[in-house]
C-alpha cells in the first residue's frame, strides 16, 4: 500500500511534465489536421511572358499571353499540382512575316494552341519580407510533347494578398523536335529564352490531408 501511495505521489509530482507532453502532442495533431496548402493564382492581366531569340545581326524579342495559371502546393511535403497555360497562338515579335513562320513552321500553333507547365514539387518558403527563391520541378508541354523542366523563381513577400514572381528558362526547341527556321540568309539560335514576370494572388486551403 505504501509503495502504491508513493507511486501515486510521484505521478502527481510529475503531472505538469505529463500535461506538457500531452498538450504538445495534441497541438501537433491539430496543426497537421489543419495544415494549409498554399494556392498561387496568376493574374493574367498583370503577367508578362517574353521571349528572346538570338539571330543574325540582331536579337529577336517577342511576347506571349498567359491564358491561366494556378499552382497549389503543400509547404510540408513540397508536393504540387496545377497548370500554367500560355496561349501559343498569341506569339508576337512585331514582324508579320517572321510571326507567320514562327506559328506555321515552328510552333504549329493552329494544331497545338497551348504551351503549358505542370508543377510536380516546389521547394522553398514564402518570405516574410524581401524575396526568396523557389525551385519548381515539373513538366513543360509544347508542340504536343512533354519535357521535364526545373525552374528557379524569385518570389517577393506577400503584399495585400499579392506576390510578385519572376523566372526565366531556356527552351531548346530544336532539340525538342521543332524546326529551326534558319535559312541561307538568316540564322537563328536553336534555343529560345522565356521570361515570366507575374503578379499572383496568394491564398490558403485549410484542412489539407497530411
GIGIQUI-V335298 format. One record per run of one state. SS is the DSSP state (a for helix, b for strand, c for the rest). FROM is the first residue (numbers start at 1). TO is the last residue. If there is no record, write none. Layout:
BEGIN
SS&FROM&TO  SS&FROM&TO
END
This chain:
BEGIN
c&1&1  a&2&13  c&14&14  a&15&33  c&34&36  b&37&42  c&43&43  a&44&46  c&47&47  b&48&55  c&56&57  b&58&74  c&75&78  b&79&92  c&93&95  a&96&107  c&108&113  b&114&123  c&124&130  b&131&142  c&143&144  b&145&156  c&157&158  b&159&159  c&160&161  b&162&171  c&172&187  b&188&188  c&189&191  b&192&205  c&206&210
END
